[in-house]
Amino acid sequence: AVNTLAGTRLKSDLKDLAGAIQVVTEEFLEDTGSTNVEDLFLYTTNTEVSGPDGNFGAGGADRRDPNGRTRVRGLAEPDRTRNFFLSDIGLDTYNTDRVTIAKGPNAILFGLGSPAGLYNSNLKQALMEDTTEIKLRYGSWGAHRETLDVNRVFIEDVLAFRLIGLNNQNKFKQKPSYEDEQRLFPPMLFKPFENTTIRANLEVGSRTASRPPIIT
């Protein structure tokens, strides 16, 4: 990654920005097997995350927040954004192709960045090509995860739809703890004219969980 919107709200080269900004590409997410913020923040710098696999204790706060409690530079939880819009929806890599972590305050991002900064999920978009991808994953204690990603062009160079689905059954050594999640993300791409692009997406899903308590 060589550019980002996290420094000035405009597409800028990382080498021209003075802020501490870390960009995580889709390849890095694949290589580390990261699927959520609890996985990712173990590999990024100056970041901490609570939870069963985390690296700091949050007094059980991770059980109350299903999206995990995080901390940057030891200060506080950064703001959570999707495509640089504030959101309470947690990060999951099934519909994310890039994560940007802006560490520390940034006056240009006033209204978005907390004193700790922000982390942004760049959502996958519909493409003007037909693709199909299925991913299966099996983990400890019977955990399993399945994703389906189908992109279809309905009108060449004009209209495309994409459907991305997730079924995630997370298990823990401590019984009867569990985390069951299903999500569906259908983005759309419409180019009625040469210089006009319209993108739309929505997400529906459900999550039930009884995460194990963390002793701190």
Secondary structure, 3 states (H helix, E strand, C coil): CCEECCCCCCCEEHHHCCCEEEEEEHHHHHHHCCCEHHHHCCCCCCEEECCCCCCCCCCCHHHHCCCCCEEECCCECCEEEECCEECCCCCEHHHEEEEEEEECCCHHHCCCCECCEEEEEEECCCCCCCEEEEEEEECHHHCEEEEEEEEEEEECCCEEEEEEEEEEEEECCCCCCEEEEEEEECCEEEEEECCEEEEECCCEEEEEEECCCCCC
